[in-house]
Each structure stands twice: as structure tokens, then as C-alpha cells.
Amino acid sequence: MNPHRERGVGTPAAIAAIAGGLVLLVLVAVFVWWVAGGSETESTCDTCSAAEAGDLAGVRSALAARTDLVERRAEATSALDPALNHLEIEGGTEARDIVLALLDAGADPNQFTSIARSGLGGRSGRPGNNVSGTGGGTAYVHYAAERAIGLGDTALLERFIAAGLDVTGKPGGATLTRAAGEGHLAVVQRLITLGANVNHRHGDLGSPLAAAVHRRHRDVATLLDQHGAREWQ
């Protein structure tokens, strides 16, 4: 009698168990590779790191190293959020020039960040909209061009428009609401002329008219009313 068969090594059950173990090892290896690969991809966004540090020369160098235009645009888009964070916190010409350099490199001007009340909820490159329930609480989207308006930088907003800001869609509507809340009459007029939705619902500020009324910007509220805005619509 075969001693191996006597111990059950050659039985179908034993073979199935060995095969199952091998499959499990392969799955574990694939998972480890995926995690390591994801970390490596994240860490190789040199443009993002330079933008976060406010290093204009580093941003330009990292972008120049991306010879593939698609990859350059993708990396510039990824770096736009940390660049705006740095501009909001530190301010200054160099921080602003970093944002401009990213737009020049093809960064998506319609980028938004999903922000939960308890902290950062996640990032995306194209519009979702308004308030949504999340595990961490209420979240809303914050558009890059909207942040430029929050800084009071109307010239920077013009660069976002020139780069392809979707003025007639959700990004433009959010920017209009922010401009109305900040009392930027000329910007509100400009966005309306370009086709921004005067009844856009902003997850944080409400409609453009509501934002203007709440902040007591009567001239902006009057302009919006003349273009069919309704406060609670």
C-alpha cells in the first residue's frame, strides 16, 4: 500500500486544501502589492509635495519632469488642492504663482474637495454637489474656484474661467454663491453674464440670494433678484 495515500496526502480533500492554501497566499500577495503600489503612487506625486510646501521651483521642476501631457495634467490637478490650502494659510505671491503654474500645466479648474464637518472627507476631480450624509456627518463640496473667491482674488478666478471653469454647471453655481456671500458685485455680474445658475443650492451657504441677504449685501441681492433669483429655491 502507498504510504502517502495511507496518510491522505493524495486524497482529493488534501489536494483541495493545498490548492486553497495556495490561492489564499496569492490573494494575500496581491493585496500587499496593491497596498504598496498605492502608497508608492501617492508618494510619487512630487508636484503635490512641492505645492503643499509652497515650493514654486519644486512645482515647476516636478511638472517639467512629467513628459506625458496626460500624466502632467493629472498631477497638476492633484496638486491644486494642497496648493490652494497653502495659499489660504500662508498667502503671498509665490503661493499664488504655484496655483497659476498648475492651471498653466492643465489642472482641472472644476476640481472639488468633499469636506465633512468632522474633517476632510475625500477628494475628487469632477462635480458631485451640495450636502450629503456620510459616516462622519454632514459633508459638502468645495470647488477650487470657489476658494479663489473666498480669498477675494477675482483675478485668480478669471484664470480659472480661462482654464475652462464650468460656469453654467455646479462649479460656477457654487462660485456664484460664494461671490454673492462675499459681496463681490462685479464677480456676480460676470458669472451671471457667463451663464451661472442664480438659483444654485450651495451646501454651506444656500442659494446666491440667500447668501447675499444673510450677509446684507443689498446691491448683490438686488442684482440677483433682477435675474430671477429666488432666496429659498
JOGISUL-V872325 format. One line per field, one symbol per residue. phi: phi as a letter, one per 20 degrees, with the letter a starting at -180 (. if undefined). A space follows every 10 residues. Layout:
BEGIN
phi: ???
END
This chain:
BEGIN
phi: .fffffenfe fgffffffff ffffffffff ffffffffff fffeefffff ffemefffff fffffeffff ffffffffef ffffgfffee mnffffffff ffffeogffe fcdedefeqf eqcbdcfdal ebecfeofcb dcegfffffg emefffgfff ffeogffedf ffffffffff femegffgff ffgeofffdf defddnfgff ffffemefff ffffffdnfc gdf
END
